[in-house]
């Protein structure tokens, strides 16, 4: 991904992830080029993480940018979604 993950862009990613999950495709979401993420983006990532935990689907987040990592730390989910 690149650019912003926010209320304007998250719904499109949710639809894509749902299709990939439905077809059983493992997903690794590279967030190195994400320049901004709001609570909608965080919620979407947590929902995808929870869906993976509840099924055989594989969903991981990798290379969180500094902007994304900051949101993870502030929300207290860096151990869940982050590289740490």
C-alpha positions in Angstrom: 0.0 0.0 0.0 1.0 3.6 -0.4 -0.5 6.9 0.5 -3.3 7.3 3.1 -5.3 4.6 4.9 -8.2 6.5 6.3 -12.0 6.9 6.1 -11.8 7.6 2.4 -9.7 4.7 1.4 -10.3 2.0 4.0 -13.6 0.7 2.5 -11.9 -0.2 -0.8 -9.3 -2.1 1.1 -11.9 -3.8 3.2 -13.7 -5.0 0.0 -10.4 -6.3 -1.5 -9.4 -8.1 1.7 -12.8 -9.7 2.0 -12.5 -11.0 -1.5 -9.0 -12.4 -0.9 -10.2 -14.0 2.4 -13.2 -15.5 0.7 -10.9 -17.2 -1.9 -8.4 -18.3 0.7 -5.5 -16.1 -0.3 -3.0 -15.3 2.3 -2.3 -11.6 2.7 0.8 -9.7 3.8 0.0 -6.0 3.9 3.2 -3.9 3.4 2.6 -0.5 5.0 6.1 1.0 4.5 4.7 3.6 2.0 1.6 4.6 4.1 2.0 8.3 5.0 -1.1 8.7 7.1 -3.5 6.4 8.9 -6.6 7.3 11.0 -8.7 5.3 13.4 -10.8 3.9 10.5 -7.6 2.4 9.0 -6.6 1.0 12.4 -10.1 -0.5 12.9 -10.0 -2.1 9.5 -6.6 -3.7 10.2 -7.7 -4.9 13.6 -10.9 -6.4 12.0 -8.8 -8.2 9.4 -6.5 -9.5 12.2 -9.5 -10.8 14.2 -11.0 -12.4 11.1 -7.7 -14.2 10.5 -7.5 -15.4 14.1 -11.1 -16.8 13.9 -10.4 -18.7 10.6 -7.7 -20.4 8.6 -7.0 -17.2 6.7 -3.5 -15.7 7.0 -3.3 -12.0 7.4 -0.1 -10.1 8.4 1.1 -6.6 8.5 4.7 -5.8 7.6 7.1 -2.9 7.4 4.8 -0.3 9.1 5.9 3.2 8.3 6.8 5.6 11.1 3.3 7.2 10.8 1.6 3.9 11.0 3.9 2.6 13.8 3.0 5.8 15.8 -0.7 5.0 15.5 0.0 1.4 16.6 1.9 2.5 19.6 -0.7 5.2 20.6 -3.5 2.6 20.3 -1.5 0.0 22.2 -1.6 -2.6 19.4 2.0 -2.5 18.2 2.6 -6.0 19.6 -0.5 -7.3 17.8 -0.1 -5.6 14.4 3.4 -4.2 14.4 6.8 -5.7 13.8 7.6 -5.5 17.5 
